[in-house]
Amino acid sequence: MFKRSQNKSTGKAQVINGNDQTEGSTGPSAANQQQNVNEQYHQELTKLELGNKNYPFSCEFPRWLLAGPSAAQQQQNVSEQYHQGLTKLELENRLLKAQLMQKDMMDEINGLKMKVAKMEQQQKEDDLVGQIQELKDEQKKCSDKYEALEKELARKYVCIGKLGQLLTRIDKIEDQINGPKEISQGTSSSSMPVEEQISEDTNSTNPSGMQIDLETMDGKIITLINVQPSTTIRTIKANIERVKNILINDQRLIFDEYTLSEDRTLADYNIGNGDKIYLFQHQCGC
């Protein structure tokens, strides 16, 4: 049976077991008290379950069952929750840092990819520029060779023309040495070694022009009068075609060792009054 006693020094009520505690003794230990309380609690529950109405329930219900967790337990729970919160926050911070690092790494990788792509594009452009420059150099070499061949061919044509003139003069000298010859009937002037000179007025409507000579490979002279410095080479060739019946594509005009281009003018080649242009005829229409 429990008895309620009051500690005079502290003024607090105590529940003691009359069988175990006597005056002047230290009382049971905390473990024994807890065990006794547990036993009493189970006994009370058993009696309530049995429905013993005559049982005088005069004992207080254990306060430790109603008071909830102790302050130490509450402090421990708060500490655990705090540490759990810190751990969760730390994990979230680590996760955020990892995500930021991953984003930075992806940005760096994308930047490197763009740099590599630009370098490859630049390399391709440099290669193309190098190839274009090589083609230009090759074209220039070919142009130089072609120009050299043109000059060489023009020199040869000039030499051939001068050779024709020399042969004509030799024939004339031989004729003078051999004496005059009587021209029989039925003999044309073309069969005789006489220099042929033909004057053609290609622009008689403008008498203020200048005069140029065209010399063929056989030494014949075609005189063009009243031509202008702005007259194109193609116009000259057209007049030659009209007079001598030589197609424009078969004509080759050379002045000062240069082949005259059809789209240029006499002034472009500094051809003036009294200058001589050599006329050569292609054997093919090229």
Number of C-alpha atoms within 10 A of each C-alpha: 8 14 10 12 12 11 9 8 6 7 9 9 11 12 12 17 16 12 8 9 12 11 7 6 8 8 14 14 9 9 9 11 14 12 12 14 15 13 12 16 15 12 12 16 12 12 14 13 9 9 10 10 9 6 10 7 11 8 13 9 13 12 8 10 9 8 8 10 12 10 9 9 11 12 12 12 13 12 12 12 12 12 12 12 12 12 12 12 12 12 12 12 12 12 12 12 12 12 12 12 12 12 12 12 12 12 12 12 12 12 12 12 12 12 12 12 12 12 12 12 12 12 12 12 12 12 12 12 12 12 12 12 12 12 12 12 12 12 12 12 12 12 12 12 12 12 14 12 12 16 17 14 16 22 17 13 21 22 13 16 21 16 15 17 19 13 15 18 16 13 16 16 12 12 14 11 9 9 9 8 8 6 10 7 6 6 9 9 11 9 7 11 15 14 17 12 12 13 11 15 14 18 16 12 9 12 11 12 15 17 17 18 20 22 23 20 19 18 23 20 20 23 18 22 22 18 24 18 16 11 13 20 17 17 16 20 21 17 19 21 16 13 13 10 10 16 15 19 14 15 19 19 23 24 19 17 18 16 16 20 15 15 9 14 20 17 13 12 14 12 16 15 16 13 14 19 22 23 25 20 16 12 8 7 10 7
